[in-house]
Amino acid sequence: MRVPPEPRLLVVIPAFNEEGTLPQVLGEVHDHLPGADVVVVNDGSTDATGDVGRRHGAVVVDLPVNLGVGGAMRAGYKYALRGGYDFAVQIDADGQHDPAEVKRLLETHRTENADVVIGARFAGAGAYSARGPRRWAMRALSLVLSRITGTRLTDTTSGFKLSGRDAIRLFAANYPAEYLGDTVESLVIASRAGLTIRQVGVTMRPRAGGVPSHNPAKAFIFLMRALLALAVALSRPTAPVVTAPSTSEVSR
């Protein structure tokens, strides 16, 4: 009897000027996901992010200019599609996403036959919290997107996300590059294309580098941008329902 091959997992790490945190992130990925391939999408960095990625065993895709997380992830999904991967998981380069939690995302895919699995901060795991307008925006988005996707979502702005083959194919062509489009709008696109979306609670860690924004002015701007991203998502035409690519398609 022929034994089916093990599913192939690609870890996509979008990175902009993350030379300081990237070694730790890549070390954890290699420790917890030894069978996975890793691609760092160097999003127009002006530091040594690309060189650091290569020195620590990752394939590095260098973008000539900074496109933001959405643009970097679209490049990652294109790489995953062309490589014929079964799964692609986004792990941010700032250290907030714990690679050990990817197994929980994979298990949720298996048990619930989900095309997209979100690692959610507000689903019973960890102690992550948000306050004021930022928290209100997250709750409002979660309420609306739960209705759109037909499943309960509590953290629609999480970038910690596992995508199966159909989602990879869809996102390689349609992943939004705008701010919050990579989270909010991508879920609308996936739902309208007929994909199944689920979430699982994960523990998010404090970022290992950079400065988080928590002042009221930035929180209000986040609220406005979140609502705009949702409006844009709902105004776009529905993407076609997708199916997994054939061997001939991914080999081109």
C-alpha positions in Angstrom: 0.0 0.0 0.0 1.3 3.4 -1.0 1.7 5.7 2.0 0.5 9.3 1.3 3.3 11.9 1.7 3.4 14.2 4.7 1.7 17.5 4.2 4.2 20.3 3.3 4.2 23.3 5.5 5.6 26.7 4.6 6.3 29.3 7.3 6.1 32.8 5.8 7.7 35.6 7.8 7.1 39.1 6.6 9.9 41.3 7.9 10.7 45.0 7.7 13.9 46.1 9.5 13.8 43.1 11.9 17.5 42.1 12.0 17.4 42.2 15.8 14.4 39.9 16.4 14.7 37.6 13.4 17.4 35.2 14.7 15.3 34.3 17.8 12.1 33.8 15.7 13.9 31.6 13.1 15.5 29.6 15.9 12.1 28.9 17.5 10.6 28.0 14.1 13.4 25.5 13.4 13.1 24.0 17.0 9.3 23.6 17.0 8.6 23.0 13.3 11.6 21.0 12.1 9.9 19.7 9.0 8.7 23.0 7.7 10.3 25.2 5.0 10.8 28.9 5.9 10.7 31.9 3.7 11.4 35.4 4.9 9.9 38.1 2.8 12.3 41.0 3.2 9.9 43.9 2.8 12.2 46.6 1.5 14.3 46.7 4.7 17.1 49.1 5.1 19.0 47.0 7.6 20.5 43.5 7.4 17.2 41.7 7.6 17.8 39.8 4.4 21.4 38.7 5.3 20.3 37.6 8.8 17.5 35.5 7.3 19.9 33.7 5.0 22.5 33.1 7.7 19.8 31.4 9.8 18.7 29.0 7.2 15.7 30.7 5.6 15.0 31.3 1.9 14.8 35.1 1.5 12.6 36.9 -1.0 13.8 40.5 -1.3 11.2 43.1 -2.2 12.7 46.2 -3.8 10.4 48.6 -1.9 8.3 48.4 1.3 4.8 47.1 0.5 3.5 46.5 4.0 2.4 43.2 5.6 -0.3 42.6 3.0 2.1 43.0 0.0 4.7 40.9 1.7 2.2 38.1 2.4 0.9 38.1 -1.1 4.5 37.4 -2.2 4.7 34.6 0.4 1.5 33.0 -0.9 2.7 33.2 -4.5 5.9 31.4 -3.3 3.7 28.8 -1.5 1.5 28.2 -4.6 4.4 27.8 -7.0 6.1 25.4 -4.5 2.9 23.3 -4.2 2.7 23.6 -0.4 -0.3 22.2 1.5 -0.2 24.8 4.2 1.2 28.3 4.7 1.4 29.9 8.1 2.2 33.5 8.8 4.6 34.1 11.7 5.5 37.7 12.4 9.2 38.7 12.8 8.6 40.7 16.0 8.4 37.6 18.2 4.7 37.9 19.2 3.6 34.6 17.5 4.8 31.5 19.2 5.8 28.8 16.6 4.9 26.1 19.1 1.2 27.1 18.7 1.2 26.3 14.9 0.4 22.7 15.9 -2.9 23.9 17.4 -3.8 25.6 14.1 -3.0 22.5 12.2 -5.1 20.4 14.6 -8.1 22.8 14.1 -7.7 22.5 10.4 -7.8 18.7 10.7 -10.8 18.5 13.1 -12.9 21.2 11.5 -11.9 20.9 7.9 -11.0 24.6 7.8 -9.4 26.4 4.9 -8.2 29.3 7.1 -7.4 29.0 10.8 -6.8 32.2 12.9 -4.7 32.1 16.0 -6.9 34.3 18.2 -5.8 36.3 21.2 -9.3 36.7 22.7 -10.4 33.1 22.7 -9.6 31.8 26.2 -5.9 31.5 25.9 -3.2 33.9 27.2 -3.7 37.3 28.9 -3.4 39.7 25.9 -5.6 42.7 26.3 -6.5 45.9 24.3 -8.2 49.0 25.7 -10.3 51.9 24.6 -11.1 52.6 20.9 -8.8 49.9 19.7 -10.7 47.3 21.7 -14.1 48.7 20.6 -13.0 48.4 17.0 -11.9 44.8 17.5 -15.2 43.9 19.0 -17.2 45.6 16.3 -15.2 43.9 13.6 -15.5 40.6 15.2 -19.3 40.9 15.5 -19.7 41.9 11.8 -17.2 39.3 10.5 -18.7 36.6 12.6 -21.9 37.1 10.8 -20.3 37.3 7.4 -18.2 34.1 7.8 -20.9 32.2 9.7 -18.6 31.3 12.6 -17.7 33.0 15.9 -14.6 35.1 15.6 -13.1 37.1 18.4 -9.8 38.3 16.9 -10.2 39.4 13.3 -7.0 41.5 13.3 -4.7 38.7 14.2 -2.0 38.0 11.7 -1.2 34.6 13.1 -3.0 32.6 10.4 -2.8 29.2 8.7 -4.0 28.7 5.2 -4.7 25.5 3.3 -4.2 24.9 -0.4 -7.4 26.6 -1.6 -6.7 29.6 0.6 -3.1 29.8 -0.7 -4.5 29.8 -4.3 -7.0 32.5 -3.5 -4.6 34.7 -1.5 -1.8 34.4 -4.1 -4.1 36.3 -6.5 -6.3 38.4 -4.2 -4.5 39.2 -0.9 -5.1 42.8 0.0 -2.0 45.1 0.4 -3.8 47.9 2.2 -3.5 48.5 6.0 -5.7 45.9 7.8 -6.6 44.4 4.5 -4.3 41.5 5.2 -6.5 40.6 8.2 -10.0 42.1 8.0 -10.5 42.2 4.2 -8.8 38.9 3.6 -11.4 37.2 5.8 -14.2 38.7 3.8 -12.6 37.6 0.5 -12.1 34.1 1.8 -15.6 33.8 3.1 -17.2 35.0 -0.1 -15.1 32.6 -2.1 -16.7 29.7 -0.2 -13.8 28.9 2.2 -14.3 27.7 5.7 -12.8 30.0 8.5 -12.2 28.9 12.0 -10.2 30.2 15.0 -8.3 28.6 17.9 -7.1 30.4 21.1 -3.4 31.0 21.3 -1.1 32.9 23.6 0.5 36.0 22.1 3.7 37.3 23.6 5.0 40.9 23.9 6.9 41.9 20.9 10.6 41.4 21.1 11.4 44.6 19.2 9.8 47.8 18.1 7.4 50.1 20.0 3.7 49.2 20.3 1.2 52.0 19.9 -1.2 52.5 22.8 -1.9 56.2 22.9 -5.5 57.5 22.4 -4.8 59.3 19.1 -3.3 56.2 17.5 -6.1 54.1 18.9 -8.7 56.4 17.3 -6.9 56.2 14.0 -6.9 52.4 14.2 -10.7 52.5 14.7 -11.2 54.7 11.6 -8.9 52.5 9.5 -10.6 49.4 10.7 -14.0 50.6 9.7 -12.7 51.8 6.4 -11.0 48.4 5.7 -14.3 46.7 6.4 -16.3 49.1 4.1 -13.8 48.5 1.3 -14.0 44.7 1.8 -17.7 44.7 1.6 -17.7 46.8 -1.5 -15.4 44.5 -3.5 -16.9 42.0 -5.9 -17.0 38.4 -4.8 -13.9 36.3 -5.7 -14.6 33.0 -7.5 -14.8 29.8 -5.5 -11.5 28.1 -5.8 -10.2 24.6 -5.9 -6.8 23.2 -5.1 -4.3 23.5 -8.0 -3.3 20.6 -10.1 0.3 19.3 -10.3 0.7 20.9 -13.7 -0.5 24.3 -12.4 2.0 24.5 -9.5 4.9 23.3 -11.6 4.6 26.2 -14.1 
